[in-house]
Amino acid sequence: MAKRDYYEVLGISKNASEDEVKKAFRKLAVKYHPDKEGGSEEKFKEINEAYEVLKDKQKRQRYDQFGHAGVGGSGGGAGYSGNPFEGFGGFGQGQNINFDFGEGLGDIFSQFFGGPSGQSRRNSRPRGRDVETRVTLTFEEAVFGKDVEIALMINDECEHCHGTTVEPGFEMKTCPDCQGAGQRVRTMNTMFGPIQQAVVCETCKGRGKIPEKECTVCHGSGVQRREQKITVKIPAGIDDGSTIRLRERGEAIADGDRGDLYINIRVKAHKKFTREGDLILSQEHIGMVDAALGTEIDVETVDGIITMKVPAGTQSGTDFKLSGHGVPYPRSERRGAHIVSIIVDTPTKLSKKQRELLEQFEASKKRGIFS
């Protein structure tokens, strides 16, 4: 399915300013956050993807010029577009363009045009699968960071043979099919005529050796399926949608390297706070008398309750800044600010006495007593 236009996703024009982009994202993110009633994970991801591009000047410029292809996306399905080079931004601009000809043709072109040799492919170590998981944090946990224990059911190194695939007390022997070469030669008929190609030996999987006797626990796979518990330090200030990569903490594989572990971070919506970068935003309501005369109010922050002075004459929508009570900066002890927006509540029901007092006040203003 074709991706929607990013401007359409955020509901803004192509001439929208940076502030308009931020406001549109913030409004939609709050509305569609998956942890809120009526939220949508699919829409939230779409909104976040659009914002990540349009908030960045360079990405936005590329998107305006080339569309989704300019920022690594795809505007359509897998069908043929009519132009095999469409979406790469043209030649001669420094892009690295890779064509996958598939197994067979890729090897043929490698042999003719200086690609990786069969020897280098044979000697490359296999790699276990990457693992992906999710960690859900509260708003406060994302602000201050947390150590989280993750339990994963993955392929781990066999405890009996330690990943060698051979039963202890026995050894590896030369593969009888490839005679230790790790590869076999096959002939292919191509447009250039018959071509010989080196392929990985299926018997020994390119190792050149096989066990005299396979491990009786893992049956020669070198791995066992079991639970792994990993403690992960979530850094302070991490944001919703972030991903943490732990190298070589994924699945094991015989005679090879472990894959990586990717941890996707989900932050629950807070009933009072929202976040914008390193800023925490909230609202406080006061009456019109307090707004006119000035007052002090207790403000809830992630650090606890703080008393804040509201000066006389404060208008509805006025923002106040509580420095150092926002989100920590990455790799720093400094923190952003907490912005408190004051909402002045106008009474909807008045007693007779209250109405008379307000009318007297309004009349006195017209006579110029308070001017």
N, C-alpha and C positions, 0 to 999 in steps of 0.2 A: 504494500500500500504506500502511496506517495506521502511524504511528510508535508505537514501544513506549513505555510509561510510563517516564519518566526514572528513577524510583526502582527500577523493575524492571531497567532496564539496569545500574545500579550494584549491584543486589542488596542494597538497604537499605530500611528502613522509612521511612514519611513523617515519623516523629518523630526520625529520625537527627540527631545533632549535627553541627556543622561538622567536627569531627575525624573522625567516622565517615565523612562524605562524602569527605574527603581520603584517608583510608586505603583506602576502597573503590576510589576512582579510581586511586590509586597502584598498588594490587595488580593491577587489571585492565589498566591501561596497560602495565605491565611484561609481563604475560602475552600481550597481543594486539598489541604493537608490531609493525608490518609488517616491520621489519628483523630480527626475531627468528624463529627456527624455530618454526613453528606459529602465527605471528602472522596477523592479518587486518586489512587496511586498512579494510574496511567496518565491522568491529566497533570498531576503534580510533577511527574518526570518530564512531561512535554514542556511545561512551563519553565522548569529549572533549566532544561536544555536550551530553550530559546533565550533565557536570561544570560546564561553563561556566554553566549555568543554576542548578544547585542550590548552587553555592558562593557565589552572589550573593544576598544577603538579599532585595533588591527583586524580582529576577527570579524567585526561588523563591516569593515571596509571590504574584506574578502567576500563576505556573504552577499553584500550589495552588488558586487561585481560578478560573482560566479554562482551564487545561490548555495544550496546545501553542499554541493561538491567542493566549494571553496573552503569549507570548514571541516572537511572529512566526512560529511554526511552523504546521503544518497537521496535524491529527490524522487526516485521511482523504484520500480521493482527490478527483478534481475533480467528482464528482457532486453533485447538489443535496441539501442537508442537511435541507431541510424548513423552515428558518428563514433567510431571505436575509441577516439581520443577525447571525447566530450567529457568535461568535468575536471580535466587535469590542469586547466589554466593555460594551456599552450606550451609549446616547447621553447627552449632557450631562456627560461626564467628560473632555472636552478632547482626545479623539482626532481625528486627521485621517483621515477615511474617504473613499477615492477609489473611484469606480465607473467602470469602463471599458466604455462602450457600443459601442466599436468604431468604425471609420471610417464616417461617414454619420450615425448617430444621435448620436455624440459631437459632431460639428460642428453638428447641429441644435440640441442642447441648449446648446451654447456660444453660438449666436446668440440663443437665447431668454433665457438666464439669465446673460449677461455673461461668458462664457468668452473665451479668446483669439480675437482677430479673424483673419480670413483674411489681413489685411495683416501682422500680427505673425508668423503662421506662414510667410508667404512670405519675410519678411526674416530669419528665423532661419537661422544658418549650419549647413550639414550637418556631420556629425562622423564621423570614421573609426571603425572597429571597435576595441573594446578587445582587448588581447592578454593571454593568461594563460600563464604558464610556471612551472616548478618548479626550485628550487635545493636540492640535498642537501648538508648540512654534517655534519662530524664533531661529536662532543660538544664537543671543545675549540674548534673554529672558532665554534660557536654561543656559547660563553662569552666568547671574546675578540674576536669579530668578524672580518670578512675582506672584502677587495675581490675580487669575482667578476666575470669576463667572461662575458657571455651572448651567444650567437649566435642570432639569430632570422631566419627567412625570412618577411618580411612585405611588404605593399604600401607602398612608399616613394614619395616625390615623384619624378615623371618628370624625369630629368636633362636631357632634350632641351627640353621645353616648360616646365619648372619648375612643373608642376601647373596650367598655364593651359588645357590641352587643345588649344590652337591651334598650328599649325605656325609656327615662327619666321619672321618676314617677313610674316605675315598677321595679320588682326585679327578681333575678334569682331563679329558683325552681329546686328541685331535679329531675334528669333525670329519667323518668319512666321506661326506658329500662334496665339501669344498677343499678338502685336504689342508685345512687350517687357514685358507686365504680369507675366509669370511664373506666371500662373494663368488658368484658363478657368472659365466658369460653366456648370454643368449643372443640370438641373431634376430634382427627385426627388418622387415621389408618396408622401406620408406620411399619417398619421392626421389631420394638421392641414390636409391639402390639398397642392397642388403648392408646393414650396419650392425656391428657387434656392440653389445652394451653390457656393462658389468652391473649386476643386481645383487642385492643382499641375499645371502644364503638363507633359505627358509628354515633349514634344520637347526642351525646354530644361532640364527638371528644376527649374523655378522660378527659374532665373537670369535669364530675360528675353532672353538672348543665346545664340547658338550660334557655333561657329568658322566663319570663311570657308573654312578648310581644317583638317581634324583633324590633330593631331600624328601624324606618320608612325611614331613609335616606340611611343607608348602607345595609338594609335588613338582618341584623344579621351577616354580614361579619366582622364588626369592622373596616373596612378601606374604604377610598375613593380614587379614582384615581384623582390626581391633580399635578400641577407643583410645584416643589420644587427648590428654588434657593439657591445654596451653594457657599460660597466664600472659595477657596482653596489657601493656600500659597504654591507655587511651590518653593522648596529650590534651592538656587544658586548651579550651578554645576551639575544639574540633566542631565542624559544622555538619548539619544534616546533608546526606548525600556524599560525604567524603569516603575515601577508600584507603585503608592501610594495607601495605604489602609487606609480608614477612617472607624473605627469601629462604628457600629450601625448607619450608615448614609444611609443604604439601605432601603428596603421596610419594612413597618410595617405589623404586623399580630395580630389578636385578641388574647388577653391574652398571649402575648409572647414577645420575644425580636426582635428588628430590625435586619435585615441583615447588611452586610458590603458594603461599596462602594469602588470599585476598579477603579482607574484612570490610564489608560495606556497613557504614554507620547510618543508623536511623535515629533521629532525635524526636521524642514525643513533643507534641504541641503543648504549650503552657497555657493555663487558664487566664493568666494575666499579662505575661510578657511575650513580646515578639523580638526578633533579632534582625539586625541589618549590619552585616560585617562585624565590627568590634563593638557596635552599639546595642544596648538593650533598651527597648521602648515600652512604655506603659502609660496608662491614663489614670488621673485622679479627678473625682468630681467634688465640687464645692458649691455652696449656695451663692446667690447673687449678693447677699449682704456681706458674706465673708470676702467675696471678690472685691467689693467696693471698699470695705474697711481694712482689709488685710487680715491674715490669720496664719497659724502654724498647723501643719497637717502631718500625720504619720504616713510615710511612704514605704511600701513593701519593696525590698530589693533582694537580690540573690545573697546578699550579705546580712540580711535581717531588716528590721524596721529602722528607718532613719527619719528624724524630724526635719521637715523642710519649711522654710518661711515663704509665705506667699504675700508679696507686697500689695498695698492698697491700690485699687484701680486695675487689677489684673483682668485682662480680657480672655474670653473663652478661646481656646486654641493656642494659648501662649505656652511655649516650651521652656522647661527649666533643666539645667544640666547638672547632674551629680557626677563629678569627675572621679575616676578610679573605681567605679562600681559596675563597669561593663564587662566585656569579654576580654580575656588576656590576649596580648599580641603573641604570635608564634615565636617560640624560643626567646621570650623576654619576660621580665617580671612586671612590665608595665601593663596596664589595662585600659580599655576604652571607657566610655562614659555611659551612664544611665540617663536617658532623656525622658522626662516626665511631662506629658501634655495635660494642661489643666482644662477641664470641661466645666463651664459655669452652668449650673442647672437653673432654669427659670421655672418658678412654681406654676403649676397648671390649675390649682384650686386655691382660692384665697377666702379668708373669712371677711366678714363685713368690715371689721376694724382694720384688718390688713389692707383692704382695698382703699379705705378712707385715708390711711397713712400714705399709701403710694400716690393717691390723687393729690394730697397736700404737697408731697414732695415734688411732683410734676408741676403743680401750680407755682410753687416757690421758684422753680427753675425758670419758668416763663417770665416771672416778675424780675428776674435778674439778681435775686438775693445771693445765689451761689456763684455768680459770674465774676 
